[in-house]
Amino acid sequence: MASEQTRQSSPAPLPEGWTEHVSKKRGRKFYSCKATGETRWERPTEAAPRAEGKRKRTAEDESARRRKKERRRREAEDGPSVEAFHILKKHRGSRRPRTFRDEEVDRSEDEARELLVALRQRLQDLSGPDLREEFSRLAQQESDCRSALRGGSLGSFGQGKMQKAFEEAAFGLQVDELSDVVSTDSGLHIILRVK
């Protein structure tokens, strides 16, 4: 009877050609097929294709595999990371009171704050792709940072890579959440965390 209960509670064996692993980052089970190199979160239900049907890896595949491996290594060394967009408004008291367009900035900190508060109000009722699209459009038009050329994107960054107040705000946000106005030596920012 005990062995019957054990058999009922243990999952069925994996189909041939599949191996079960546990993700270091997420702590979730995932499955891989050595013959094809495929990985997936969902438990496979059919046997893996035979190795002779395997397509040859291209230089592009190898390059992508190396980039992914390097990204994982950096994350393991640097700890968690976020991906964020921002809009920067500089003011006379900023560390470098010039825009990336090499225009002199002659606004007060209060004026810069008012501009960002108005931009934030335009964004606060949006969500998901609409929020990201409108934030990016406004960053291109309004931001004093060179990232405006990329729609305000700062890419991915880990802890210790940005000014402390900016980093704390970015890491404190949920995905698709807007920050309040954040003050750093560079000026004033609103931040949108995207990952």
N, C-alpha and C positions, 0 to 999 in steps of 0.2 A: 504493500500500500504506500509506504513512504517513497519508494522509487518511482511509483506511478505519479505521485504528486510532484516530485522533482522533475520528471519528464514533462509534465504539463506546464510547469512554470518556466522552464528553460526555453529560450527561443529556438526555432528551427535552425539547422546549420545553414551557413551562407551558401549560395549557389557556387558552383565550381568557378575558380578563377578570381574570386573576390576575397579581399582581406579587410578585417575590421581594425580601425585605429581610433585613438582618442585625440582630439585637437588640443594642443597645448594652450592655445589662446582662448578658445571658447569652452573647453572641457566637455565638448559634445562628441559623440561617436560619429565617425565618417567612414566611408568605404572606398577602397581603391582597387583598380584592376591593373595588374602588372602588364598584361598583354597590350593594353591600349594606352595606359597612363592616365585613364579617366579617374577622377575622384568625384564623390557625391555625398550629400548629407543623408539622402533617403536610402534605406536598406534595399539592395538589389533583389529582384525577384526571379531573374533569369540568369543562366550561366553566362560568363563573360565570353566574348568572341575569342577564337583561337589566335595564337600569336602570328600565324602565317597571314592573317588578314590585317595585320597591323600596318598602318601607314608609316612611312619613313619620317622621322623628325627633320624639319627644315631648320635652317639657320635662324629663322624668325622664332620658331618654337624654342630653340635653345636660348636665344636672347631673352625671350619672355620668361623662361624658366629661371635664368640667372637673375633677372631683375626682381622676380618674385622672391627668390631665395635671399637676395641682398636686402630687400625691404623687410622681410621677416627677421633677418639678423639685426638690422638697425633697430627695429621695434623691440627686440629682446634686450638689446643693450641700452636703448634710450628710454624704455618704458612706454607708456601709452602715448598716443598722438591724437590730434584732432585735425580736421580740415575746416578752414574758415574763410569767409569773405569779409571785407570791411570797407567802410567809407571813412576816410580821414579828412578832417577839417583842421588845418593849421591856423595858428594865430600869432600875434606879435611875440608872445612869450615862448613859442615853440623852439625846440633845439635848433632847427634850421628853418626859419620863416620864409621859405620859398617853395612853390609847388614843383612837382616833377616837370612841369612845362616851363620852368625857370621864371615864373612870375613871382614878384615880391608879394608877400602876404601882409596886409595892413588892417586886419580885423582884430578886435579884442577877443579874449577868451569867451566872454559872454555872448558876443555876436556869433562866434563859431558854434557855441552850444545851442543857440536858438535855431541856427540852420540845421543842425543835426536832429534836434527835437522835431522840427517840421518834417524832415525826411522820414524819421521813424514813424511819425503819425500816418504818413502816406502808406507805410508798409505793414503796420500792425494788424490790419484785418485780413491780410493775405496769408496763405499757407502753402506748403509743399512746392511744387514746380512753379506756381504763380509767384510765390514769394521770392524764390531764387532768381527767376527771370527778371522781375521788377527790381530787385536789389542790385543785380548785375548791371541793368540798364542805368540805374541811378548812379552807381559807382563810376561807370564810364563817364558820365556827364559831370558829376559833382565832386569826386574824390581828388584830394591834393596829392595822393600817393601814386607812384608809378604802377602799382597793381591795378589802377583804373584801366590800364590797357588790356588787362585780363578780366575785366568785369569785377574788379575788387578781390579776385582770388589770391590768397596767400599760399595755396596748396596745403600740404600736410606738414605739421610741425609737432615736435615733442616738447616736453617740459624743459625749461632752461634756454629756449631758443628765441623767445620774445621778451619784451619788457614785462616786468612782474605784473603790473596791473592788467595789461592786455592778456597775458597768459592766464591769470586767475579768472578773468571774465570769460575767455574762450572755453577753458576747461570746465567752467561752472555752468555752461549752457547745455541744454538738450539739443539734439539734432533738429534743425529747422526752427530754432529759437533765436530771437533777436535780443541783443544786450541793451541795457540802458546806455547812456553816453558814458564812455570810459576815457579817463584822462591819463596821458603818458607824456614823457618828455617830447615826443614827436608832435603832439597835438591832441585833439579829441576824436574819438572813434565811435561808430556803432558797428557791432560785429554780428555776423550771421554764421552760426555753426552749421556746416553741411554734412559732417561725418565725424 
